[in-house]
Amino acid sequence: MQINAILKKKKLLLEGNKMVIRVFDKQKNTYSSFALEELSYYINRVFKTDIELVEEKEADIFVGLVNKEDRKDHVLISLDKGTGRIESNTIVGLLIGIYRMFHEFGVVYTRPGRGHDFVPELRFEDFLDKQLSIDETASYYHRGVCIEGADSFENILDFIDWLPKIGMNSFFIQFENPYSFLKRWYEHEFNPYLNKEQFSNELVQELSDRLDKELQKRGLIHHRVGHGWTGEVLGYSSKFGWESGLSISEEKKPYVAEINGKRELFNTAPILTSLDFSNPDVADK
């Protein structure tokens, strides 16, 4: 079939000399808006064309959530001669589905950061010729990564952005906020060749709040704290990670597990200290 006939039959819009793919956004919320921004970005990168948001009856591509009882991310992708559907039972699954479709066109998300994507340049006819029928359910409900090391804000953001591109759906920020990991980076704790940069508790909270929003708009499962809950019971903040050189008050000693006949902070660090869970007051707290 000639391309003009396909365009006419499938309602792909021609603006000047540029093709436009008509897309229907079923959800019309902040989550789907971000997903469609990503769809638009890769459509433009791969096929040098744009998308236009339209009503369902006019659309070439339907993007939306479907009701599925299974909590595991379920992705459905169909494409035939320029028309199709990208659907999922979860918000992050919808985003995963968009990235999954472009992987079928040769896009490879090699590592965190857009600059490390491998993006082929294809003809618009390649989009029209493609046939896809994908029905995939994740093997595990939780698929993610825990923050570690020395991280700049950009490091963390790039990693969060990369997760759904490789089929992951969750991210774990240890402690109440990523203070320890940001501090290592901005104060260059293990790098004698760089000078310390400006760093403060206020900056950490600002960056932490921004990361919260980035996780939320992608629909990623957001894990927090882990390490630190025990220290909170003893009156120490879970914001500052592996603090040491501290001591415990006599009042709180009954909350701490006994080691060699003593109830003290383990290696002077609240985060390394086990609680005495046989104490009902500990359970209450």
N, C-alpha and C positions, 0 to 999 in steps of 0.2 A: 504494500500500500504506500502511495506517495505521501511525503510528510505533510503537504497541504491538506490532503484528505483526512489524515489522522488528526491534524490540528482542528479541523472543522468538526469532525465527529466527536472528538474528546473535549471540545470547548476550551482548549488551551488558548489563552488570550495573546494576541500579537500587538505590541505597542511599538510603533515605528518599525524598526528592524530587530527588536528584542522580544524574545518569548517571555511570558510571565506565567507562572504556575499558580493556579487558584487553589487556595487552601481554606478549609473550614475548621475553625477552632471550636470544638464542642463545649469546652469548659469555660472559656472566656474569663480566666482569673490570672493572678500573678504567676502561678506555677506554669500554666500553659503558655502565657506570654513569653516567659523565658525560654521554654522549649521551642517555641516558634521562632524566636530570635536565633537560636542555634540552627534550626532548619533553614532559615533564610541565609545565615552565614555560609553554611556548607553548600547550599544550592548555588549561591553566587560564586563560591570558590571553585566548585567542580564544573558547573555548567555555564558560568558567566551569565546567569539570569536571576530574576527576582521572584518573590512570591507576592500574591495579593490575597488579602483576607476577604472572603465572600461568604454568602449563606450556603447551607449544605447542598441545596439543589443545583447550585452553580459550580460546585467545587470539583477539582480534579483529585485533590488529596484530602481525605478526612482524617483529622487528628483528635483523639479523645479517649476518655476512660470508659472501660466496660466493667460491668459487675461480675466479679468472680469470687467465689467463697475462699479459694486458696489464698493465704497471705503471702505466699512466695510470688515474686515478681513474674508476671506472665506477659510476654510480648507477642503481638500479632501484627505481621506486616504483609500486605498484599500489594502488588503493583503489576499492571498489565497495560501496555501501550499508553503510558502517561497518566493513568488513573489508578487510585488505590487507597489504602487505609493504613494508618499507624495507630495501634491501640494497645492499651495495657490496663491492668487492674489497679495499678499504683501510679502515683505521681512520678516517682523516680523511674519507674518502668517505662513511662511514656518517653522520658528523656533518653533512656537506654535504647528504646526502640528507634528513635531518630538517628542516634549514632550508629546503631546496628545496620540500618538501611544504607548509610553512606559507606560503611565497611564493605558492603556488597558491591559498591562502585569503586572499590580500591583504596578508600581512605584508611590509613593506618595511624593509630594514636600511639606513637612509639614511646612517649614518655611525657611527664607533666609539662605543660606550657604549649600554647597554640603553635609557637614557632617550631615545635618538634613533630607536628603532624606531617605525615606524607599525604599530599593531596594531589591526585592526578587531574589534569585538565582534559575534560571530555567534551564531546559534541552534544548538542541538545538532542540529536537523534539517538544518542546512546541512552538517554533517559527514556525516550519513547519506546525504544526496542527492548528495554529490560523487563523481564518477568520475574516476580518474586512471590514466594508463598512461604512465609516463616511463621512458625508456631512454637515458641520456646518458653519453657518454665524453668526458673532458677532451681538449682539443686538444693540450695540452702537459703534460709530466710535472711540471715546476717552474712554479708559479704563485704568486708571492709578492712581498714587499716587503723592502727593506733599511732598517734603522733610520737615521735622520738627525736633524739639528737639535738642539733642546734639549727633553729629555723627562723628565717625572716618571714614577715607577713606574706610576701610574694611567694615564697616557697610553699607555704601552707595553702594559699589560695590556688596556686597552680595544681597542687595535688588534689585538692577537693574537686576542682573542675575536671580533672582527669578521671576520677573514680567511675562515674557513670559511662564514660567512653569505653571503659574496659569491663563493663558489666557489674561493677561494684555498687553497693547501695548504702554504705554506712561509713562513718568516721568517728573515731574516739579521741577526744581531747582529754588527756589526763589532767587531774586536779580541777579546781573550780575554774581556772582559766589557764592559758598556755604560758604563764609567767616564766617557768624554768627554761623552756625551750627558746622563747624569744630572748631571754636574758643571755643565754649562751651565745646567741648570734650577735645581738647588738652590742654586747660588751666584749665580744670576741674572746671568750673565756679561755679557749684552747688554741688561740692563734696569736702568737707574740709579734706578728708582722703587721697587725692592724691596730689602730687606736680605737678605744671605746667610743661608741656613738651615744647620742642622747637616749636615755632610757629612764622610764619612771613607771610607777604603779598606774598612773593615770593613762599613760600611753598604752600599757598592756590591756587595760580595760576597754579602751577605745578600739584597739585592734581585735580584741576578743569579741566585742559586740558586732563588729563588721563581719567576722568569720561566721558568727551565728546566722546572720542574714544570708550569707552565701550558701550555707548548708541548707537553710530553710527553703530558699527559692528553687533549689534543685530537688527538694523532697527527700534528701538524704536522711537516714536514721542518724540521730545525733546522740552519741554517748558522752558522758561527762564524769569527772571526778575519779571513780575507781579508787586509786590511791587517795587517801585523804579523809575518808569518812571516819576512820578510827581516830585520827588526830582531832577532828572536830569535836568528838565526844570528850576529849581531854582538854578542850578549850583552845586548840591551835587551829589557825586558818588553813584551809586546803588550797589556798591560792599560791603558796610560795614553794611548793615542791619539797625537795629533799633538804629541808632545814635541819641543822644539827647544832650541837653545842648548847642544847637547852636542858632544862631540868623540870621535874614535875612537882607540883605542890603536894603536901601531905594529904590534903583533902581529896585529891584525885588518885592517889596511889591505889586505893582499893579497886579502881576500874582497870588497872593494868595487870596483865598476866604475870604470874610469879615465875622467875627464873633463878635457879640456884638460891632459893630462899629470899630473894629480893624482888620488890616491885618498883622498877625504875624504867625510864625511857630506854629502849634498846639502842645502844650506841649513841645515846643522847639525841636521837631523832624520832619525833612523834610519828612520822610516816612509816617507820620500820617497826613500830611497837604494836604488839598484839594486845587485844583487850581480854579481860577475864569474863567470858560469856556465861560463866556460872553465877555471876553476880546479877541479880534481877534488875538492879539499877542501870547496869550497862544495856540490858535489853530494852529498857524503857527509853533510854536516850537514843 
